[in-house]
């Protein structure tokens, strides 16, 4: 259905800090996003006012988010991830994802 790529180092820095159980859930969620036509909002949600989406991972009381966007329809570009500690998604995490998205498109044009 879809192909996923990881852009830059931000995602890997986040991913490599996680325990195996969380890595497994992240891998499962990425596989879900790439293989299912209609992804349940519980796992994948559009960020209103942007072209970003967030993959949603929950493990016990811990909540994790991974920002991504679509390029050329079926290509999911994974940008950055973080552990969510409050109800609202931190603005600085959204700003970082938007900055990385812009860098991705700028590099693509070169």
Secondary structure, 3 states (H helix, E strand, C coil): CCEEEECCCHHHHHHHCCCHHHHHHHHHHHHHHHHCCCCCCCCEEECCCCCCEEEEEEECCEEEEEEEEEECCCEEEEEEEEEECCCCCCHHHHHHHHHHHHHHHHHHHC
